[in-house]
């Protein structure tokens, strides 16, 4: 199976916070709470049977842009995704602080 990105324009209602999200073909998480759904095996393919909530568990900077690490609460898989310009910066900071707290525990 190819790992090529498949652009899919979809609007959705966030199952975590209830926000109505307008998709642009690259939207893969809620810009308000940063949660996602485990629906893809490869970005955009909608081929995953899991369907679990993807919780933002870590954030980090890469090439000057924040990235999120989502962990599926159902199967445990982790995926790294870019943040979007309309993502809640306050929520990115919450996830970043959570990341630093986890690092300090180890």
Protein Blocks (a to p, Z undefined) as FASTA:
>chain_A
ZZbdcddddddddfklopacddehjacbdfklopacdfbfbghklpafnlpacddfbdcd
eehiacdddddfknopacdddddfklcfklmmmmmmmmmmmmmmZZ
